[in-house]
């Protein structure tokens, strides 16, 4: 039984290492989003770190419109990045989890 417990602990440690490696890799996964008319473009990582914002000169003439564009476009980018992040982290965690009787439905 003790050997089983040690094996399970090792598998849990491996799962944690896989999750950490996945988090690091997600810093290199870029998500691009733009406004419907292409006047504002943003790039963020799958870990939701802003990397670039590109604003067309036309938007600089209307502060309120620029703010609206930023909110909408950033929220769309964050939503996409979150979906990627959760799927990748979930897959890494599930892949490394040990088989524990009675725990089948928890990681779905």
C-alpha contacts under 8 A as a table, 3 or more apart, distances in Angstrom:
res1	aa1	res2	aa2	distance
1	X	4	X	5.04
1	X	5	X	6.31
2	X	5	X	5.02
2	X	6	X	6.24
3	X	6	X	5.05
3	X	7	X	6.08
4	X	7	X	5.04
4	X	8	X	6.10
5	X	8	X	5.03
5	X	9	X	6.14
6	X	9	X	5.01
6	X	10	X	6.15
7	X	10	X	5.10
7	X	11	X	6.23
8	X	11	X	5.05
8	X	12	X	6.17
8	X	98	X	5.99
9	X	12	X	5.01
9	X	13	X	6.18
10	X	13	X	5.03
10	X	14	X	6.18
11	X	14	X	4.96
11	X	15	X	6.11
11	X	96	X	6.46
11	X	97	X	6.37
11	X	98	X	5.72
12	X	15	X	4.97
12	X	16	X	6.22
12	X	96	X	6.92
12	X	97	X	6.02
12	X	98	X	6.72
13	X	16	X	5.07
13	X	17	X	6.23
14	X	17	X	5.00
14	X	18	X	6.17
14	X	96	X	6.27
15	X	18	X	5.05
15	X	19	X	6.25
15	X	92	X	7.00
15	X	93	X	5.54
15	X	94	X	7.77
15	X	95	X	7.24
15	X	96	X	4.05
15	X	97	X	5.82
16	X	19	X	5.09
16	X	20	X	6.21
16	X	93	X	7.03
16	X	96	X	7.76
17	X	20	X	5.07
17	X	21	X	6.11
18	X	21	X	5.08
18	X	22	X	6.07
18	X	92	X	5.81
18	X	93	X	7.02
18	X	96	X	7.09
19	X	22	X	5.01
19	X	23	X	6.18
19	X	89	X	5.84
19	X	92	X	5.42
19	X	93	X	5.83
20	X	23	X	5.06
20	X	24	X	6.30
21	X	24	X	5.11
21	X	25	X	6.19
22	X	25	X	4.98
22	X	26	X	6.10
22	X	88	X	7.03
22	X	89	X	6.43
22	X	92	X	6.96
23	X	26	X	5.11
23	X	27	X	6.86
23	X	47	X	7.27
23	X	89	X	7.09
24	X	27	X	5.51
24	X	28	X	7.71
25	X	28	X	5.60
25	X	29	X	7.01
26	X	29	X	4.98
26	X	45	X	6.72
26	X	46	X	5.23
26	X	47	X	5.87
26	X	85	X	7.11
27	X	30	X	7.71
27	X	45	X	5.50
27	X	46	X	6.29
27	X	47	X	5.83
27	X	49	X	7.90
28	X	45	X	6.46
28	X	46	X	7.67
29	X	45	X	5.44
29	X	46	X	5.51
30	X	43	X	6.46
30	X	44	X	5.68
30	X	45	X	4.50
30	X	46	X	6.17
31	X	43	X	5.52
31	X	44	X	5.27
31	X	45	X	5.82
31	X	46	X	6.53
31	X	77	X	6.57
31	X	80	X	7.23
31	X	81	X	6.30
32	X	41	X	7.25
32	X	42	X	5.84
32	X	43	X	4.51
32	X	44	X	6.68
32	X	77	X	6.76
33	X	41	X	5.81
33	X	42	X	5.41
33	X	43	X	6.46
33	X	73	X	6.45
33	X	74	X	7.68
33	X	76	X	7.01
33	X	77	X	5.46
34	X	37	X	7.85
34	X	38	X	5.58
34	X	39	X	7.41
34	X	40	X	5.50
34	X	41	X	4.18
34	X	42	X	6.16
34	X	73	X	5.98
35	X	38	X	5.01
35	X	39	X	6.22
35	X	40	X	5.39
35	X	41	X	6.57
35	X	69	X	6.62
35	X	72	X	7.77
35	X	73	X	5.77
36	X	39	X	7.87
37	X	40	X	7.94
38	X	41	X	6.65
39	X	55	X	6.11
39	X	56	X	4.96
39	X	58	X	7.58
39	X	59	X	7.08
40	X	53	X	7.33
40	X	54	X	5.69
40	X	55	X	4.77
40	X	56	X	6.24
40	X	69	X	6.92
40	X	70	X	7.42
40	X	73	X	7.61
41	X	52	X	7.98
41	X	53	X	5.73
41	X	54	X	5.01
41	X	55	X	6.66
41	X	73	X	7.57
42	X	50	X	7.62
42	X	51	X	7.69
42	X	52	X	5.57
42	X	53	X	4.45
42	X	54	X	6.30
42	X	73	X	7.22
42	X	74	X	6.91
42	X	77	X	7.44
43	X	50	X	6.19
43	X	51	X	5.44
43	X	52	X	5.01
43	X	53	X	6.50
43	X	77	X	7.57
44	X	47	X	7.82
44	X	48	X	5.67
44	X	49	X	5.26
44	X	50	X	4.27
44	X	51	X	5.12
44	X	52	X	6.94
44	X	77	X	7.01
44	X	78	X	7.65
44	X	81	X	7.51
45	X	48	X	5.06
45	X	49	X	5.22
45	X	50	X	6.62
45	X	51	X	7.02
45	X	81	X	6.77
46	X	49	X	7.47
46	X	81	X	4.39
46	X	82	X	6.64
46	X	84	X	6.24
46	X	85	X	5.54
47	X	81	X	6.75
47	X	82	X	7.43
47	X	85	X	6.41
48	X	78	X	6.11
48	X	81	X	6.08
48	X	82	X	7.22
50	X	53	X	7.82
55	X	59	X	6.75
55	X	60	X	7.69
56	X	59	X	5.76
56	X	60	X	7.31
57	X	60	X	5.26
57	X	61	X	7.40
58	X	61	X	5.91
58	X	62	X	7.86
59	X	62	X	5.67
59	X	63	X	7.28
59	X	65	X	6.85
59	X	66	X	5.50
60	X	63	X	6.39
60	X	66	X	6.89
62	X	65	X	5.40
62	X	66	X	6.25
63	X	66	X	5.10
63	X	67	X	6.20
64	X	67	X	5.13
64	X	68	X	6.25
65	X	68	X	5.07
65	X	69	X	6.11
66	X	69	X	5.06
66	X	70	X	6.10
67	X	70	X	5.08
67	X	71	X	6.24
68	X	71	X	5.26
68	X	72	X	6.20
69	X	72	X	5.28
69	X	73	X	5.85
70	X	73	X	5.32
70	X	74	X	5.73
71	X	74	X	5.38
71	X	75	X	6.03
72	X	75	X	5.27
72	X	76	X	6.32
73	X	76	X	5.18
73	X	77	X	6.24
74	X	77	X	5.05
74	X	78	X	6.02
75	X	78	X	5.06
75	X	79	X	6.07
76	X	79	X	5.14
76	X	80	X	6.35
77	X	80	X	5.21
77	X	81	X	6.12
78	X	81	X	5.02
78	X	82	X	5.93
79	X	82	X	5.13
79	X	83	X	6.31
80	X	83	X	5.22
80	X	84	X	6.40
81	X	84	X	5.16
81	X	85	X	5.98
82	X	85	X	4.94
82	X	86	X	5.96
83	X	86	X	5.34
83	X	87	X	6.12
84	X	87	X	5.27
84	X	88	X	6.09
85	X	88	X	5.31
85	X	89	X	5.99
86	X	89	X	5.28
86	X	90	X	5.73
87	X	90	X	5.18
87	X	91	X	6.04
88	X	91	X	5.15
88	X	92	X	6.18
89	X	92	X	5.11
89	X	93	X	6.08
90	X	93	X	5.16
90	X	94	X	5.99
90	X	107	X	7.94
91	X	94	X	5.15
91	X	95	X	5.89
92	X	95	X	5.18
92	X	96	X	6.38
93	X	96	X	5.44
93	X	97	X	6.24
94	X	97	X	5.29
94	X	107	X	6.22
99	X	103	X	7.70
99	X	104	X	7.82
100	X	103	X	5.62
100	X	104	X	7.45
101	X	104	X	7.12
102	X	105	X	7.97
103	X	106	X	5.74
104	X	107	X	7.08
105	X	108	X	5.77
